[in-house]
Amino acid sequence: MIRAVSGLRMVLAAFALAAFAFFLIGPLVNLALWSVAERWYTPYKLPVVYGTRYWEQVFRPTGDAMASLATSVWIAVLTVLVALALSIPAGYALARLKLPARASFMVLFLLPQAFPSVAIYINVARVFYSLGINGTVFAVVLVHAAHGLVYSVWIAAAAFAAVDKDLELAARNIGASPLKAFFSVTLPLAAPGIIASGIFVFLESLDEFTGTFFVGVPQVTTLPLLLYNAAMGGNYQVASITALILLVPSVLFMLFIERFLRADVLAKVGA
């Protein structure tokens, strides 16, 4: 009886693991198949003709994909610079200074996530149109940076809070000015967390679609917009290849970021 129950549990566990793997890996396998499918139609369950013709089309130097990728990376880099320029002083102030409304400030940076993004971006687009900046890289960077501050401020505040205050005080005691103590002691020790926040902002900007669609189209075309246009046009091969291209930096950066988001830093988030 005990063996039967144990065997049943093992079968159920194996079934649950297989179902999880299917829902996790299945979409990726489907993307991989579409990326090499030159001909695929019903009633066939697999591509009829395999090839790399669409990969060559995407990676053609004069193609739209490479230009859109370059635009996406450029916007993401600018977004990281803007977000860090705001989040480093804000994070330090939230972690070190005794602000009377500290919790309110922390919640304030979560507001972009608290409301439907479409409604927000429609109103932002209307304001940008009136200012004459809609359809520019500058407008897209502003929208991405506002969205990325949710991650950068909270993680930067946690990174600064994880730095021992006594180290900064020791630097002050041996004659270092507050600014020198910050740049020579506090900032280097908080750098791993700040780098992690920058990576999060970069990934968020690289994958952002809704904000770019409302404030950037048609002058600014990023890789997510190209993916959307290809999918809506029925070109599933180009859409799948574009999705795989977007997936690569996300996986690499998430593997890289494990070195910087330590348990002691995570424990300080929101503290």
N, C-alpha and C positions, 0 to 999 in steps of 0.2 A: 504493500500500500504506500509506504513512504517512498519507495523507489519510483512508483508510478506518479506520485505527486511531484517528486523532484524532476522526473523526466518531462512532465507537462510544463513545469516552470521554465525548464531550459528551452522547450519548443516555443513557448510564448515569448521568452526573452529574445530568441533568435528571430522570430517573426517581427517583433517590435524593432529590432535593430535593422532588419532588412527593409522594413517600411520606412524607417528614418533615413537610411542610406538612399532609398529610391527617391524620396521627396527632396533630399538634399543634392544628390548627384544627378538625378534624372534630368532636371533642366539644363545642367551643364553639358551632359551628353547630347541632349537635343541641340544645343547651340553648336557643339562641335560637329555634329552631323550636318546641320544646315550650312556650316561654313565651308564644307568640302563637297556639298551637293550641287552639281551642275544641272541635274534634272531630277526632280522628285515630285511625283504627283500620285493621286489616288488611282487604284486601290493599293499601291505598294507601301509596305510598312517601312522600308528603308530606301535611301536614294537609288535611283536607277543608274545614274552616271556620277562618278566621283571625279574630282579634279581641283585644281588650285587657281582656276581662272579668276574667280572673284577675289581671292587673296591678292593676285597680281593687280587687279583693278583697284583695290583699296590702297595698296602700298605704292601705286604709281606716283612718282614725284609730283606730277601735275594734277593729281586727283584731288577731290574735295576732302577726302578723309585725312590726308596728311596736313592740309591747311587747317582743318577743323581741330585736329589734335594739337597743332602748334598754338592755335588760339586758346584752346582749353587750358593748356599748360601755362601759357603766359598769363591768362586771367587768374588761374589758381595761385601762381607765384605772387602776383600783385595783391591778391586777397590775403595771402598769408602775411605779407609785409604790413598791410593796413591793420589786420586783426592783431598782430603781435605788437605793433606800435601803440595800440589802445589797451591790449590785455596785460602787457607787462606792468605798466604803472598802475593800472586798475587792480590787477592781482596782488601786487605788492601792498597797495593801500588796504585792500580787504583783508590781507593776511597779517599785516603788521600794525596798522593804525586802529585805534579804538573808536571806530565810527559808531555813532548812536543808532543809525538805521542800517547796519551792515547786512542783516538778513533781508531787508527790503531791497537793497542794492543787488544782492545775489539773485533774488527772485526776478528782479527787473530784467536781467540778462536772459531769463528763460521765456520772457513774453513773446518773442518771435515764434516760439514753438507752441504757444498756448492758443493760438487762433488759426482758423483755416488759412492755409497759405495762399490759395487762389484769391480770396477776398482781399487779403493784404496786398498782393502783387498787382491786382487790378488798380487799386488806389495809388500804389507807388508809381505805376506806369502813367497814370493820369497826372500826377505831380511832376514826374520827369518830363512828360510831354510839354507841360506848361513852362518848364525851365529850359527846354530845348536840348536836353541831354539824353533823351530816350534813343535807343539804337546805337549807343556808344559803349566802348569797353569800360569807360569810366563808370557809367551807370550800372553795368553788370557787376563790376568789382564792388561797388557800394552795396548792392543787394546781397552778394555773396558774403561780404565782410560782416554785414549786420547779422546774417544767419550764422556765420562761423563764430561770432563772439560768444555764443552759448557755450561752445566747447573751450575756446581759448581762455576766457576769463575764469571759468570754474577750475580748469586744470592748472592755470598759472597761479591762482590763489592757493590751490592745494600744494603746488610745488614750493612756493615761498613759505607756506606754513610748515612744511616738512623740514625746512632749514633751521638748525638750532640758532636761537637768538644770541646765545652766548658767544658764538663764533664772530658774529657781527660786532658785538660789544667788545670783544678782545681786540679786534682790529681798530676800533675807536679808541681804546685805551692806550694803544701804542702810537697814537698820533694821526691815524687815518681820518680824513674828512668823511662825512656821511656819504658823499657821492663816491669817493674812492672805496669805501668799505662795501658799498653796494656793488660796484663793478668788479672789485677784486675778490670778494668773498661770497656775498649773497647770490649774485647773478650766476657765477659759475656753478655753484652748488645746486641752484634751481634749474640749470640749463637742461638736464634730461627731461624734466617735466614740461618745460617750455617747448622743447623740440617735439615732444609728443603732442602737445596742443597744436603746434604748427602743422604736424602731419595730419591730424584730424581735420583741420581747416582745409588743407590742401585736398584731401580726399573728398570732403563735403563739396568743395567748389568744383572739383573735377567731375563729379556726378550730378551736380545741380541741373535740373531741367526747367522746373516751373518758373523760377525767377528769371532765368535767362530768356525763356520763351516770351514773357510779358514785357521785359524792358530791353531786350536785345534784338529780337527779330524785326526786320529781315537782315539788318546790316551785320549783326554779329551771329556767326554760326559756330557753335561748339560741337564736340563729339556727341553728347547726348541728343542735341537737336538733329544731327545727321542721322543718328540711330532712329529717332522718331520719324523723320521724313522717309527713311528707307522702309521702315515697317509699315507705315501708312500707305506707301506706294506699292506694297507687295513684294519688295525686294528683300526677302528674308535672309538671303545669303549675306548681303552687305550689312544688314541689321545684326546678324549673329556675329559676324567678324568684328563689328564695332563694339558689341557688348563684350566680347572676349578681350578686346584691347583695353576697355575700361576696367575689366576685372583684374588684369595683371598688376597694375600699380597698387590696387587695393590690397591684394594678397601680399605683395612684397612689403608694402609699408606696414601692414598689420603684423607681419613676422618681425619686422625691424623694430616696431614700437614696443614689443614685449620687453625689450631691454631697458626701456625708459620708464614705463608705468609700473613702478614697484608697489608692493603692498602698503608700505608706509606712506607713499604719496596718495594712493587711492583712499586711504583711511582719512585723509585730510579734506577730501572733497566735500564741500558744504559744511565743514566743521567750523 
